[in-house]
Amino acid sequence: MLTMTQSVDGAAIKKAIEGRDGRMLASFYADDALVRVIDRNNPPSKPREIRGRAAISTFWDDICSRAMTHKVDTTIADGDNLAFTQACAYPDGTKVFCAAMLELKNGRIARQTVVQAWDE
């Protein structure tokens, strides 16, 4: 399994996301982490839930393999919580915006909630 190579903070998240480094991103999560995704296809009453580092690794591998750019605009840290916004763009001009809230436990991401919207 992946090991954590650096602490989870805004700078590390920014580096991994903008560098499209799925392996680094997956290494930030606890073994039993949960990522909840809320968007048009996954409303708040039925969010997509991705459980465990292996499934989260697959999730990030998929996102990082897409031909698109990622820019982390803002990060805010408060104790064991970290939030960030992310703007993405596909080559055809389609844009995606994401706001994420992370709960950290023992230096790793235990829970993450992602709210995203994209051009249609």
All heavy atoms as an XYZ file, in Angstrom:
923
protein
N       0.847     -1.169      0.000
C       0.000      0.000      0.000
C       0.894      1.233      0.000
O       2.038      1.194      0.393
C      -0.890     -0.067      1.238
C      -2.147      0.794      1.234
S      -3.089      1.043     -0.249
C      -4.177     -0.269     -0.413
N       0.336      2.368     -0.397
C       1.094      3.598     -0.478
C       1.442      4.118      0.907
O       0.724      3.892      1.868
C       0.255      4.656     -1.201
C      -0.154      4.300     -2.622
C      -1.160      5.311     -3.141
C       1.047      4.247     -3.528
N       2.545      4.815      1.000
C       2.922      5.428      2.262
C       2.925      6.932      2.098
O       3.142      7.448      0.996
C       4.315      4.964      2.712
O       5.254      5.270      1.691
C       4.333      3.479      3.006
N       2.696      7.617      3.194
C       2.653      9.070      3.153
C       4.074      9.607      3.052
O       4.934      9.234      3.838
C       1.961      9.608      4.398
C       1.590     11.056      4.263
S       0.300     11.471      5.410
C       1.205     12.473      6.541
N       4.328     10.479      2.082
C       5.668     11.004      1.884
C       5.828     12.401      2.454
O       6.934     12.854      2.638
C       6.007     11.032      0.384
O       5.028     11.817     -0.290
C       6.025      9.626     -0.189
N       4.734     13.091      2.717
C       4.799     14.410      3.324
C       3.479     14.673      4.021
O       2.514     13.963      3.817
C       5.107     15.482      2.288
C       4.028     15.661      1.226
C       4.453     16.640      0.165
O       5.037     16.242     -0.819
N       4.167     17.893      0.344
N       3.478     15.697      4.865
C       2.263     15.986      5.607
C       1.193     16.570      4.688
O       1.489     17.144      3.644
C       2.575     16.950      6.750
O       3.046     18.179      6.235
N      -0.046     16.387      5.105
C      -1.174     16.920      4.345
C      -1.377     18.366      4.780
O      -1.687     18.648      5.930
C      -2.450     16.104      4.610
C      -3.610     16.677      3.816
C      -2.240     14.647      4.279
N      -1.153     19.264      3.844
C      -1.423     20.677      4.077
C      -1.796     21.292      2.730
O      -1.790     20.619      1.703
C      -0.241     21.387      4.734
C       1.038     21.353      3.907
O       0.984     21.115      2.683
O       2.119     21.577      4.489
N      -2.146     22.562      2.747
C      -2.578     23.226      1.522
C      -1.539     23.168      0.418
O      -1.872     22.926     -0.741
N      -0.283     23.356      0.763
C       0.775     23.333     -0.249
C       0.915     21.950     -0.873
O       1.099     21.821     -2.093
C       2.100     23.778      0.367
N       0.830     20.894     -0.058
C       0.951     19.528     -0.582
C      -0.232     19.176     -1.470
O      -0.061     18.563     -2.534
C       1.061     18.540      0.572
N      -1.436     19.563     -1.040
C      -2.635     19.318     -1.852
C      -2.505     20.034     -3.190
O      -2.758     19.465     -4.254
C      -3.901     19.779     -1.099
C      -4.175     18.887      0.109
C      -5.107     19.862     -2.032
C      -4.727     17.524     -0.200
N      -2.099     21.295     -3.150
C      -1.942     22.091     -4.380
C      -0.935     21.443     -5.327
O      -1.198     21.282     -6.517
C      -1.510     23.518     -4.015
C      -1.312     24.438     -5.207
C      -0.943     25.837     -4.736
C      -0.658     26.780     -5.873
N      -1.838     27.184     -6.609
N       0.218     21.052     -4.784
C       1.262     20.438     -5.608
C       0.759     19.155     -6.264
O       0.970     18.934     -7.465
C       2.491     20.135     -4.741
C       3.602     19.444     -5.490
C       4.775     19.137     -4.581
C       5.841     18.378     -5.351
N       6.976     18.024     -4.498
N       0.093     18.305     -5.497
C      -0.377     17.026     -6.031
C      -1.494     17.211     -7.052
O      -1.486     16.565     -8.106
C      -0.837     16.123     -4.891
N      -2.451     18.090     -6.760
C      -3.572     18.288     -7.687
C      -3.089     18.954     -8.972
O      -3.390     18.490    -10.074
C      -4.705     19.099     -7.022
C      -5.417     18.225     -5.983
C      -5.696     19.620     -8.066
C      -6.462     18.942     -5.158
N      -2.358     20.040     -8.851
C      -1.902     20.746    -10.052
C      -0.907     19.917    -10.850
O      -0.817     20.057    -12.066
C      -1.333     22.112     -9.673
C      -2.425     23.046     -9.177
C      -1.941     24.443     -8.827
O      -0.715     24.721     -8.910
O      -2.812     25.266     -8.475
N      -0.171     19.026    -10.181
C       0.759     18.135    -10.862
C       0.108     16.856    -11.362
O       0.781     15.988    -11.907
N      -1.207     16.735    -11.141
C      -1.985     15.551    -11.556
C      -1.306     14.268    -11.052
O      -1.171     13.295    -11.767
C      -2.159     15.539    -13.069
C      -2.994     16.715    -13.556
C      -3.029     16.889    -15.048
N      -3.314     15.655    -15.756
C      -3.204     15.522    -17.070
N      -2.827     16.535    -17.805
N      -3.473     14.379    -17.648
N      -0.933     14.283     -9.759
C      -0.217     13.176     -9.142
C      -1.176     12.355     -8.272
O      -1.291     12.570     -7.057
C       0.947     13.719     -8.315
C       1.889     12.641     -7.814
O       1.468     11.460     -7.726
O       3.046     12.988     -7.503
N      -1.884     11.431     -8.895
C      -2.861     10.598     -8.204
C      -2.255      9.776     -7.095
O      -2.856      9.584     -6.041
N      -1.049      9.282     -7.296
C      -0.379      8.470     -6.273
C      -0.112      9.296     -5.013
O      -0.351      8.848     -3.903
C       0.920      7.903     -6.823
C       1.703      7.131     -5.769
C       2.834      6.411     -6.386
N       2.246      5.200     -6.961
C       2.901      4.096     -7.193
N       4.187      4.041     -6.971
N       2.307      3.049     -7.679
N       0.377     10.513     -5.206
C       0.624     11.368     -4.045
C      -0.688     11.687     -3.337
O      -0.776     11.616     -2.110
C       1.337     12.660     -4.425
C       1.599     13.566     -3.216
S       2.394     15.129     -3.628
C       4.049     14.552     -3.964
N      -1.720     12.030     -4.104
C      -3.017     12.342     -3.504
C      -3.539     11.166     -2.684
O      -3.959     11.337     -1.543
C      -4.031     12.735     -4.579
C      -3.819     14.126     -5.168
C      -4.539     14.276     -6.490
C      -4.259     15.182     -4.169
N      -3.497      9.972     -3.238
C      -3.985      8.789     -2.522
C      -3.201      8.554     -1.241
O      -3.761      8.077     -0.244
C      -3.923      7.565     -3.425
N      -1.928      8.898     -1.236
C      -1.103      8.661     -0.053
C      -1.511      9.530      1.133
O      -1.139      9.243      2.264
C       0.379      8.895     -0.380
O       0.679     10.275     -0.475
N      -2.289     10.569      0.903
C      -2.714     11.462      1.977
C      -3.859     10.888      2.813
O      -4.175     11.412      3.865
C      -3.173     12.810      1.411
C      -2.097     13.613      0.730
C      -2.428     14.473     -0.294
C      -0.767     13.539      1.112
C      -1.467     15.240     -0.927
C       0.210     14.299      0.485
C      -0.146     15.153     -0.544
N      -4.513      9.837      2.340
C      -5.733      9.322      2.969
C      -5.455      8.198      3.958
O      -4.578      7.369      3.744
C      -6.703      8.813      1.896
C      -7.266      9.928      1.062
C      -6.555     10.440     -0.017
C      -8.497     10.496      1.356
C      -7.041     11.485     -0.780
C      -8.994     11.541      0.603
C      -8.273     12.035     -0.464
O      -8.765     13.076     -1.208
N      -6.286      8.153      5.011
C      -6.269      7.031      5.948
C      -6.796      5.798      5.226
O      -7.534      5.908      4.232
C      -7.156      7.349      7.155
N      -6.439      4.627      5.711
C      -6.887      3.374      5.088
C      -8.400      3.283      4.985
O      -8.930      2.751      4.013
C      -6.365      2.163      5.859
C      -4.861      1.991      5.708
O      -4.282      2.505      4.729
O      -4.265      1.345      6.590
N      -9.121      3.816      5.983
C     -10.586      3.717      6.011
C     -11.269      5.046      5.674
O     -12.414      5.290      6.070
C     -11.059      3.219      7.377
C     -10.660      4.161      8.508
O      -9.824      5.071      8.291
O     -11.190      3.982      9.625
N     -10.602      5.907      4.925
C     -11.138      7.227      4.587
C     -12.417      7.129      3.761
O     -12.689      6.123      3.107
C     -10.084      8.029      3.818
N     -13.175      8.213      3.798
C     -14.406      8.334      3.027
C     -14.380      9.642      2.252
O     -14.114     10.703      2.833
C     -15.624      8.324      3.963
C     -16.967      8.683      3.331
C     -17.400      7.632      2.316
C     -18.027      8.863      4.406
N     -14.647      9.568      0.950
C     -14.813     10.753      0.114
C     -16.261     10.769     -0.360
O     -16.746      9.781     -0.907
C     -13.856     10.744     -1.110
C     -14.151     11.918     -2.032
C     -12.408     10.768     -0.660
N     -16.936     11.876     -0.106
C     -18.319     12.063     -0.568
C     -18.308     13.112     -1.659
O     -17.749     14.193     -1.476
C     -19.203     12.520      0.588
C     -19.308     11.489      1.696
C     -20.066     12.012      2.900
N     -21.410     12.374      2.517
C     -22.027     13.500      2.868
N     -21.421     14.386      3.625
N     -23.240     13.747      2.471
N     -18.935     12.811     -2.795
C     -19.000     13.728     -3.934
C     -20.451     14.138     -4.132
O     -21.337     13.286     -4.293
C     -18.445     13.073     -5.221
C     -18.560     14.040     -6.389
C     -17.003     12.626     -5.014
N     -20.688     15.449     -4.134
C     -22.019     16.007     -4.354
C     -21.959     16.844     -5.622
O     -21.127     17.749     -5.744
C     -22.468     16.857     -3.155
C     -22.517     15.978     -1.892
C     -23.810     17.524     -3.428
C     -22.683     16.745     -0.600
N     -22.812     16.507     -6.576
C     -22.888     17.245     -7.831
C     -24.254     16.991     -8.464
O     -25.145     16.436     -7.820
C     -21.727     16.880     -8.769
C     -21.627     15.402     -9.100
O     -22.648     14.676     -9.039
O     -20.514     14.949     -9.435
N     -24.402     17.380     -9.710
C     -25.681     17.220    -10.396
C     -26.143     15.764    -10.428
O     -27.315     15.460    -10.259
C     -25.550     17.759    -11.825
C     -26.802     17.636    -12.637
C     -26.593     18.290    -14.010
N     -27.581     17.786    -14.924
C     -27.338     16.952    -15.914
N     -26.120     16.521    -16.131
N     -28.301     16.555    -16.695
N     -25.217     14.849    -10.621
C     -25.554     13.424    -10.709
C     -25.615     12.733     -9.347
O     -26.087     11.598     -9.263
C     -24.534     12.698    -11.592
C     -24.560     13.206    -13.014
O     -25.588     13.628    -13.523
N     -23.402     13.208    -13.654
N     -25.107     13.379     -8.327
C     -25.040     12.818     -6.974
C     -25.521     13.889     -5.991
O     -24.707     14.592     -5.398
C     -23.603     12.405     -6.648
C     -23.046     11.432     -7.666
O     -23.351     10.263     -7.631
N     -22.240     11.940     -8.587
N     -26.842     14.040     -5.836
C     -27.381     15.111     -4.996
C     -27.086     14.880     -3.509
O     -26.709     13.769     -3.114
C     -28.879     15.052     -5.284
C     -29.126     13.640     -5.698
C     -27.888     13.205     -6.424
N     -27.265     15.903     -2.697
C     -26.961     15.778     -1.269
C     -27.668     14.613     -0.577
O     -27.102     14.014      0.342
C     -27.429     17.120     -0.682
C     -27.329     18.071     -1.821
C     -27.679     17.267     -3.049
N     -28.852     14.258     -1.029
C     -29.568     13.143     -0.393
C     -28.998     11.781     -0.793
O     -29.232     10.789     -0.110
C     -31.056     13.191     -0.740
O     -31.235     13.093     -2.135
N     -28.220     11.734     -1.884
C     -27.611     10.486     -2.348
C     -26.230     10.761     -2.939
O     -25.986     10.557     -4.127
C     -28.489      9.824     -3.411
C     -29.813      9.343     -2.881
C     -30.622      8.673     -3.968
C     -31.975      8.278     -3.409
N     -32.828      7.684     -4.417
N     -25.296     11.235     -2.098
C     -23.960     11.543     -2.633
C     -23.231     10.272     -3.047
O     -23.524      9.180     -2.561
C     -23.255     12.207     -1.443
C     -23.933     11.636     -0.249
C     -25.367     11.421     -0.653
N     -22.283     10.438     -3.947
C     -21.402      9.324     -4.290
C     -20.445      9.140     -3.117
O     -19.869     10.122     -2.627
C     -20.622      9.655     -5.556
C     -19.623      8.589     -5.943
C     -18.906      8.962     -7.223
N     -17.885      7.960     -7.516
C     -16.914      8.130     -8.383
N     -16.816      9.255     -9.077
N     -16.031      7.181     -8.590
N     -20.266      7.921     -2.658
C     -19.352      7.652     -1.558
C     -18.251      6.714     -2.020
O     -18.525      5.645     -2.566
C     -20.101      7.057     -0.359
C     -21.059      8.053      0.265
C     -21.636      7.577      1.578
O     -21.543      6.368      1.888
O     -22.188      8.427      2.305
N     -17.021      7.143     -1.802
C     -15.851      6.364     -2.170
C     -15.151      6.017     -0.860
O     -14.705      6.912     -0.132
C     -14.929      7.172     -3.110
C     -15.735      7.665     -4.311
C     -13.735      6.338     -3.541
C     -15.220      8.920     -4.919
N     -15.097      4.715     -0.554
C     -14.599      4.275      0.753
C     -13.284      3.516      0.629
O     -13.152      2.640     -0.203
C     -15.619      3.356      1.415
C     -16.898      4.044      1.774
C     -17.864      3.092      2.470
N     -19.104      3.768      2.772
C     -19.319      4.498      3.856
N     -18.360      4.636      4.749
N     -20.486      5.083      4.054
N     -12.341      3.891      1.492
C     -11.067      3.189      1.578
C     -10.030      3.752      0.619
O     -10.351      4.263     -0.450
N      -8.780      3.661      1.045
C      -7.693      4.246      0.254
C      -7.572      3.618     -1.129
O      -7.272      4.300     -2.102
C      -6.369      4.147      0.996
C      -5.329      5.005      0.279
C      -3.961      4.971      0.859
N      -3.945      5.063      2.291
C      -2.895      4.707      3.008
N      -1.822      4.231      2.431
N      -2.914      4.815      4.320
N      -7.820      2.322     -1.265
C      -7.703      1.681     -2.583
C      -8.711      2.272     -3.565
O      -8.361      2.604     -4.705
C      -7.885      0.172     -2.460
N      -9.957      2.420     -3.149
C     -10.986      2.991     -4.021
C     -10.701      4.468     -4.296
O     -10.906      4.959     -5.415
C     -12.365      2.813     -3.400
N     -10.206      5.182     -3.284
C      -9.865      6.597     -3.458
C      -8.690      6.735     -4.430
O      -8.657      7.646     -5.256
C      -9.577      7.250     -2.094
C     -10.882      7.300     -1.278
C      -8.966      8.633     -2.257
C     -10.692      7.633      0.193
N      -7.757      5.818     -4.374
C      -6.633      5.817     -5.310
C      -7.134      5.666     -6.746
O      -6.684      6.382     -7.658
C      -5.660      4.694     -4.958
O      -4.590      4.676     -5.864
N      -8.083      4.762     -6.964
C      -8.673      4.575     -8.298
C      -9.381      5.847     -8.750
O      -9.265      6.264     -9.908
C      -9.652      3.382     -8.276
O      -8.918      2.209     -7.921
C     -10.319      3.181     -9.632
N     -10.110      6.483     -7.839
C     -10.806      7.747     -8.115
C      -9.813      8.811     -8.583
O      -9.994      9.439     -9.626
C     -11.539      8.187     -6.834
C     -12.084      9.581     -6.844
C     -13.247      9.887     -7.537
C     -11.455     10.589     -6.119
C     -13.768     11.181     -7.506
C     -11.972     11.879     -6.094
C     -13.129     12.175     -6.791
N      -8.719      8.999     -7.823
C      -7.733     10.015     -8.194
C      -6.980      9.641     -9.471
O      -6.667     10.515    -10.282
C      -6.759     10.277     -7.042
C      -7.333     11.197     -6.007
C      -7.601     10.913     -4.702
C      -7.710     12.569     -6.191
N      -8.127     12.018     -4.080
C      -8.199     13.045     -4.970
C      -7.682     13.441     -7.285
C      -8.663     14.354     -4.790
C      -8.144     14.736     -7.116
C      -8.628     15.178     -5.881
N      -6.686      8.366     -9.668
C      -6.025      7.943    -10.908
C      -6.871      8.324    -12.122
O      -6.341      8.793    -13.133
C      -5.752      6.443    -10.911
C      -4.590      6.047    -10.020
O      -3.805      6.930     -9.614
O      -4.471      4.835     -9.729
N      -8.184      8.122    -12.021
C      -9.086      8.480    -13.112
C      -9.054      9.983    -13.372
O      -8.860     10.424    -14.510
C     -10.514      8.021    -12.797
C     -11.523      8.529    -13.814
O     -11.288      8.365    -15.033
O     -12.549      9.103    -13.398
N      -9.208     10.772    -12.339
C      -9.231     12.229    -12.503
C      -7.899     12.739    -13.043
O      -7.863     13.550    -13.968
C      -9.581     12.916    -11.172
C     -11.041     12.622    -10.822
C      -9.333     14.418    -11.243
C     -11.458     13.063     -9.450
N      -6.804     12.256    -12.496
C      -5.482     12.746    -12.913
C      -5.090     12.282    -14.309
O      -4.195     12.868    -14.923
C      -4.434     12.335    -11.889
S      -4.626     13.185    -10.304
N      -5.740     11.247    -14.822
C      -5.410     10.760    -16.163
C      -6.147     11.523    -17.261
O      -5.828     11.375    -18.437
C      -5.746      9.273    -16.276
O      -7.153      9.077    -16.292
N      -7.096     12.337    -16.892
C      -7.875     13.081    -17.892
C      -7.076     14.249    -18.442
O      -6.306     14.885    -17.727
C      -9.172     13.598    -17.271
C     -10.080     12.503    -16.798
C     -11.304     13.063    -16.145
N     -12.069     12.003    -15.494
C     -13.164     12.220    -14.802
N     -13.644     13.441    -14.666
N     -13.800     11.203    -14.242
N      -7.303     14.540    -19.714
C      -6.651     15.683    -20.357
C      -7.352     16.954    -19.885
O      -8.322     17.406    -20.483
C      -6.721     15.556    -21.873
N      -6.886     17.486    -18.788
C      -7.453     18.711    -18.250
C      -6.440     19.375    -17.325
O      -5.501     18.734    -16.872
C      -8.768     18.431    -17.490
C      -8.636     17.515    -16.309
S     -10.199     16.943    -15.582
C     -11.067     18.408    -15.208
N      -6.635     20.652    -17.078
C      -5.777     21.376    -16.144
C      -6.504     21.534    -14.818
O      -7.739     21.562    -14.774
C      -5.407     22.768    -16.687
O      -6.608     23.519    -16.886
C      -4.632     22.662    -17.990
N      -5.740     21.618    -13.747
C      -6.276     21.792    -12.403
C      -5.528     22.944    -11.735
O      -4.296     22.998    -11.808
C      -6.049     20.532    -11.558
C      -6.588     19.284    -12.166
N      -7.871     18.847    -11.945
C      -6.034     18.377    -12.984
C      -8.069     17.714    -12.597
N      -6.963     17.415    -13.244
N      -6.275     23.831    -11.104
C      -5.648     24.927    -10.364
C      -6.335     25.053     -9.019
O      -7.543     25.248     -8.956
C      -5.774     26.240    -11.134
C      -5.149     27.405    -10.389
C      -4.904     28.577    -11.274
C      -4.333     29.795    -10.602
N      -3.674     29.679     -9.349
N      -5.564     24.896     -7.960
C      -6.079     25.109     -6.611
C      -5.974     26.603     -6.336
O      -4.878     27.175     -6.341
C      -5.297     24.276     -5.576
C      -5.763     24.604     -4.160
C      -5.466     22.792     -5.870
N      -7.131     27.238     -6.133
C      -7.159     28.692     -5.970
C      -6.968     29.138     -4.528
O      -6.197     30.038     -4.249
C      -8.495     29.257     -6.484
C      -8.646     29.083     -7.985
O      -7.675     29.341     -8.714
O      -9.732     28.694     -8.420
N      -7.678     28.525     -3.615
C      -7.683     28.964     -2.225
C      -7.614     27.759     -1.309
O      -8.284     26.761     -1.548
C      -8.994     29.736     -1.916
O      -9.138     30.811     -2.829
C      -9.000     30.270     -0.496
N      -6.802     27.844     -0.274
C      -6.799     26.811      0.771
C      -6.925     27.513      2.118
O      -6.360     28.588      2.325
C      -5.525     25.943      0.764
O      -4.393     26.772      0.971
C      -5.375     25.195     -0.539
N      -7.665     26.884      3.013
C      -7.846     27.404      4.367
C      -7.680     26.235      5.326
O      -8.312     25.189      5.149
C      -9.242     28.031      4.543
C      -9.426     29.207      3.582
C      -9.458     28.467      5.990
C     -10.828     29.762      3.539
N      -6.840     26.410      6.332
C      -6.621     25.378      7.340
C      -7.082     25.892      8.696
O      -6.873     27.060      9.032
C      -5.146     25.014      7.395
N      -7.711     24.998      9.464
C      -8.156     25.316     10.817
C      -8.093     24.042     11.644
O      -8.972     23.185     11.534
C      -9.577     25.879     10.792
C     -10.078     26.269     12.183
O      -9.247     26.497     13.078
O     -11.310     26.338     12.363
N      -7.027     23.881     12.397
C      -6.867     22.677     13.208
C      -6.797     21.443     12.332
O      -5.944     21.357     11.448
N      -7.699     20.500     12.553
C      -7.739     19.267     11.775
C      -8.671     19.356     10.576
O      -9.171     18.332     10.090
C      -8.155     18.084     12.670
C      -7.032     17.658     13.596
O      -5.851     17.916     13.273
O      -7.325     17.061     14.646
N      -8.916     20.561     10.103
C      -9.755     20.765      8.924
C      -8.984     21.555      7.880
O      -8.229     22.465      8.210
C     -11.034     21.518      9.286
C     -11.904     20.721     10.217
O     -12.407     19.663      9.851
N     -12.082     21.199     11.441
N      -9.194     21.184      6.639
C      -8.558     21.863      5.515
C      -9.601     21.984      4.420
O     -10.308     21.013      4.122
C      -7.359     21.041      5.017
C      -6.589     21.555      3.812
C      -5.873     22.863      4.159
C      -5.564     20.520      3.373
N      -9.715     23.164      3.845
C     -10.661     23.381      2.752
C      -9.902     23.992      1.584
O      -8.918     24.706      1.763
C     -11.788     24.315      3.191
N     -10.377     23.673      0.375
C      -9.769     24.293     -0.802
C     -10.781     24.390     -1.928
O     -11.776     23.670     -1.949
C      -8.516     23.535     -1.261
C      -8.740     22.135     -1.766
C      -9.004     21.894     -3.106
C      -8.668     21.057     -0.897
C      -9.193     20.602     -3.573
C      -8.844     19.760     -1.351
C      -9.114     19.533     -2.696
N     -10.521     25.313     -2.842
C     -11.301     25.407     -4.072
C     -10.375     25.075     -5.227
O      -9.167     25.302     -5.160
C     -11.918     26.800     -4.272
O     -10.872     27.778     -4.336
C     -12.892     27.142     -3.151
N     -10.984     24.530     -6.265
C     -10.215     24.061     -7.414
C     -10.973     24.404     -8.692
O     -12.173     24.166     -8.785
C     -10.053     22.555     -7.272
C      -9.370     21.865     -8.398
C      -9.285     20.366     -8.149
O      -9.522     19.872     -7.049
N      -8.948     19.627     -9.177
N     -10.269     24.953     -9.660
C     -10.838     25.245    -10.978
C     -10.141     24.348    -11.998
O      -8.915     24.244    -12.001
C     -10.637     26.709    -11.337
N     -10.928     23.701    -12.835
C     -10.390     22.784    -13.841
C     -10.911     23.171    -15.209
O     -11.977     23.778    -15.333
C     -10.815     21.344    -13.540
S     -10.413     20.813    -11.866
N     -10.176     22.795    -16.250
C     -10.613     23.068    -17.616
C     -10.172     21.935    -18.533
O      -9.037     21.463    -18.446
C     -10.033     24.389    -18.107
N     -11.101     21.504    -19.367
C     -10.804     20.520    -20.407
C     -10.320     21.263    -21.643
O     -10.593     22.463    -21.809
C     -12.062     19.720    -20.755
C     -12.437     18.680    -19.728
C     -13.308     18.970    -18.688
C     -11.923     17.386    -19.810
C     -13.660     18.010    -17.752
C     -12.261     16.416    -18.879
C     -13.138     16.734    -17.857
O     -13.470     15.784    -16.933
N      -9.613     20.587    -22.561
C      -9.113     21.241    -23.773
C     -10.211     21.886    -24.623
O      -9.955     22.874    -25.310
C      -8.426     20.109    -24.543
C      -8.032     19.126    -23.503
C      -9.128     19.200    -22.458
N     -11.443     21.356    -24.567
C     -12.532     21.923    -25.367
C     -13.144     23.170    -24.730
O     -14.082     23.755    -25.254
C     -13.623     20.888    -25.637
C     -14.401     20.485    -24.394
O     -14.125     20.997    -23.284
O     -15.313     19.637    -24.524
N     -12.613     23.588    -23.568
C     -13.096     24.779    -22.894
C     -14.089     24.512    -21.764
O     -14.430     25.430    -21.019
N     -14.551     23.292    -21.625
C     -15.460     22.949    -20.546
C     -14.764     23.178    -19.205
O     -13.623     22.767    -19.015
C     -15.909     21.477    -20.646
O     -16.567     21.290    -21.894
C     -16.843     21.102    -19.510
N     -15.458     23.846    -18.301
C     -14.879     24.162    -16.999
C     -15.598     23.407    -15.886
O     -16.783     23.115    -15.980
C     -14.956     25.658    -16.749
C     -14.175     26.450    -17.786
C     -13.830     27.818    -17.306
C     -13.099     28.632    -18.323
N     -12.018     28.033    -18.996
N     -14.839     23.100    -14.833
C     -15.347     22.438    -13.639
C     -14.864     23.244    -12.442
O     -13.714     23.700    -12.423
C     -14.832     20.988    -13.519
C     -15.410     20.303    -12.292
C     -15.129     20.184    -14.779
N     -15.740     23.423    -11.453
C     -15.347     24.090    -10.211
C     -15.659     23.156     -9.057
O     -16.706     22.519     -9.028
C     -16.100     25.410    -10.010
C     -15.672     26.114     -8.755
C     -14.535     26.896     -8.740
C     -16.400     25.963     -7.576
C     -14.120     27.524     -7.570
C     -15.988     26.590     -6.409
C     -14.856     27.369     -6.404
N     -14.751     23.088     -8.105
C     -14.881     22.173     -6.973
C     -14.531     22.898     -5.681
O     -13.562     23.657     -5.633
C     -13.930     20.992     -7.194
S     -13.656     19.967     -5.753
N     -15.332     22.663     -4.647
C     -15.007     23.100     -3.290
C     -14.927     21.843     -2.441
O     -15.809     20.985     -2.509
C     -16.072     24.046     -2.753
N     -13.861     21.712     -1.663
C     -13.652     20.500     -0.876
C     -13.345     20.846      0.568
O     -12.645     21.821      0.851
C     -12.502     19.680     -1.463
N     -13.891     20.028      1.469
C     -13.632     20.146      2.903
C     -13.049     18.832      3.377
O     -13.632     17.770      3.137
C     -14.921     20.454      3.648
C     -14.747     20.529      5.136
S     -13.553     21.802      5.563
C     -14.256     22.459      7.006
N     -11.881     18.874      4.027
C     -11.196     17.680      4.492
C     -11.136     17.671      6.012
O     -10.867     18.710      6.625
C      -9.762     17.637      3.962
C      -9.553     17.374      2.478
C     -10.101     18.466      1.600
C      -8.078     17.198      2.203
N     -11.385     16.510      6.590
C     -11.205     16.302      8.019
C      -9.980     15.406      8.186
O      -9.934     14.313      7.624
C     -12.426     15.616      8.626
C     -13.688     16.437      8.534
C     -14.900     15.650      9.004
O     -14.778     14.814      9.926
O     -15.976     15.857      8.424
N      -9.006     15.886      8.940
C      -7.771     15.141      9.149
C      -7.812     14.408     10.490
O      -8.370     14.908     11.471
C      -6.573     16.088      9.118
C      -6.441     16.985      7.889
C      -5.240     17.896      8.035
C      -6.373     16.168      6.629
N      -7.207     13.236     10.508
C      -7.069     12.461     11.743
C      -5.695     11.801     11.704
O      -5.364     11.116     10.732
C      -8.166     11.405     11.836
C      -8.151     10.646     13.134
C      -9.337      9.704     13.215
C      -9.309      8.949     14.524
N     -10.416      7.988     14.610
N      -4.913     12.039     12.725
C      -3.554     11.500     12.803
C      -2.732     11.839     11.561
O      -1.977     11.012     11.056
C      -3.584      9.990     13.033
C      -4.254      9.617     14.335
O      -4.086     10.309     15.331
N      -5.028      8.552     14.316
N      -2.918     13.047     11.039
C      -2.119     13.514      9.914
C      -2.561     13.055      8.543
O      -1.906     13.353      7.551
N      -3.660     12.326      8.472
C      -4.162     11.846      7.175
C      -5.605     12.297      6.986
O      -6.311     12.609      7.938
C      -4.096     10.334      7.106
C      -2.672      9.832      7.132
C      -2.627      8.435      6.644
N      -1.266      7.954      6.719
C      -0.675      7.322      5.729
N      -1.319      7.083      4.622
N       0.561      6.905      5.858
N      -6.049     12.264      5.743
C      -7.429     12.633      5.452
C      -8.337     11.469      5.852
O      -8.191     10.356      5.338
C      -7.614     12.963      3.960
C      -6.698     14.115      3.547
C      -9.090     13.293      3.671
C      -6.606     14.337      2.050
N      -9.262     11.744      6.765
C     -10.219     10.731      7.210
C     -11.533     10.847      6.435
O     -12.147      9.835      6.086
C     -10.486     10.872      8.706
N     -11.941     12.084      6.179
C     -13.179     12.332      5.434
C     -12.987     13.546      4.544
O     -12.303     14.491      4.925
C     -14.346     12.613      6.374
C     -14.770     11.424      7.148
C     -15.939     11.772      8.030
N     -16.110     10.647      8.935
C     -17.194      9.917      8.996
N     -18.202     10.193      8.263
N     -17.278      8.905      9.819
N     -13.627     13.477      3.402
C     -13.584     14.604      2.475
C     -14.954     14.727      1.831
O     -15.552     13.730      1.416
C     -12.525     14.376      1.395
C     -12.456     15.490      0.377
C     -11.321     15.293     -0.613
O     -10.504     14.386     -0.488
N     -11.273     16.139     -1.614
N     -15.443     15.956      1.775
C     -16.682     16.241      1.059
C     -16.339     17.164     -0.095
O     -15.680     18.187      0.099
C     -17.727     16.898      1.978
O     -18.008     15.997      3.059
C     -19.015     17.199      1.217
N     -16.764     16.776     -1.291
C     -16.501     17.529     -2.509
C     -17.850     17.976     -3.089
O     -18.751     17.162     -3.249
C     -15.784     16.632     -3.555
C     -15.622     17.365     -4.869
C     -14.462     16.134     -3.014
N     -17.955     19.262     -3.383
C     -19.126     19.787     -4.077
C     -18.591     20.362     -5.383
O     -17.696     21.205     -5.373
C     -19.862     20.860     -3.262
C     -21.052     21.416     -4.024
C     -20.296     20.305     -1.900
N     -19.137     19.873     -6.506
C     -18.609     20.314     -7.795
C     -19.723     20.638     -8.779
O     -20.825     20.111     -8.688
C     -17.682     19.250     -8.374
C     -18.330     17.925     -8.681
C     -17.326     16.892     -9.169
O     -16.122     17.107     -9.175
N     -17.838     15.753     -9.593
N     -19.390     21.526     -9.703
C     -20.300     21.909    -10.779
C     -19.482     22.035    -12.049
O     -18.288     22.367    -12.003
C     -20.994     23.222    -10.454
N     -20.096     21.769    -13.182
C     -19.374     21.851    -14.444
C     -20.276     22.425    -15.522
O     -21.496     22.434    -15.412
C     -18.822     20.489    -14.864
C     -19.853     19.417    -15.008
C     -20.579     19.094    -16.133
C     -20.317     18.518    -13.991
N     -21.431     18.060    -15.879
C     -21.292     17.678    -14.578
C     -19.992     18.312    -12.655
C     -21.945     16.674    -13.862
C     -20.637     17.331    -11.954
C     -21.599     16.535    -12.558
N     -19.645     22.951    -16.572
C     -20.369     23.460    -17.736
C     -21.089     22.304    -18.408
O     -20.582     21.180    -18.431
C     -19.399     24.072    -18.748
C     -18.743     25.353    -18.255
O     -19.302     25.996    -17.349
O     -17.677     25.702    -18.785
N     -22.245     22.605    -18.949
C     -22.991     21.555    -19.668
C     -23.196     21.969    -21.105
O     -23.162     23.069    -21.452
C     -24.323     21.327    -18.992
C     -24.082     20.973    -17.553
C     -25.044     19.964    -16.994
O     -25.545     19.130    -17.773
O     -25.268     20.002    -15.803
